Amino acid sequence: MRIDIITLLPKLLEGPFAASICRRAQDKGLVEVHIHDLRSYGLGDSRHLDDYAFGGGAGMVLRPEPVAACIDQLRSERTYDEVIYTSPDGRRFDQSQANELSLKRNIMILCGHYKGVDQRIRDRFITREISIGDYVLSGGELAAAVLSDALIRLVPGVLNDESSALTDSFQDGLLAPPVYTRPAEWEGMQVPEVLRSGDPKAIEAWRDQQAIERTRVRRPDLLDQ
Ligand code: ADE
């Protein structure tokens, strides 16, 4: 999988891909992440990128020409399965979208910024608009990092224990059950007996029941779906 991210703030995206699973995925050659600085497509000597909104109102809007130039450059180099725009007015991201997107080969992500990007860019290029939740971030960069992380960990071979992505919360529509490690007793608190029983059937049944109970209490909306 290759992910190209177009941003005004490349520095914001250095950290998330420099460590842990995202770093390892790149080191193993399973994933490529390329960050593109929109500023280098800016207009004129000052590399101008934004302007006032037609019709007035607070906040600046990204002009279409620099964004189109960057997208066109990338599209001339390869075919993209998806061109995603991160914005609070996009469709709310969830595990089923992550699963679907993790099967794609080339993904481009345009990070929203300021008041947003000129609507004509969205109309012309964007195949999917994604929000990572009902709150407003300062820009789409952190959303792009969240999105990319959720996809990268699903790419076959990225996680050492293949089954671990399948037992994540949401993969079966439920939250994950509680987990415990040693010591078996800590500050008077015991690890549930069944987990120490060595009986795989009983352990699985306990985990299933805990997952359902946790989901019922914390996220009943998931059970309705
Ligand atoms: N940009 C600003 N807020 C956002 C959000 N909640 N999701 C995606 N992109 C955003």
Residues whose N, C-alpha, C, O or C-beta is under 5 A from the ligand:
A	BS01	ADE	T86 S87 P88 G112 I130 S131 I132 G133 Y135 V136 L137 S138 G139 G140 A143
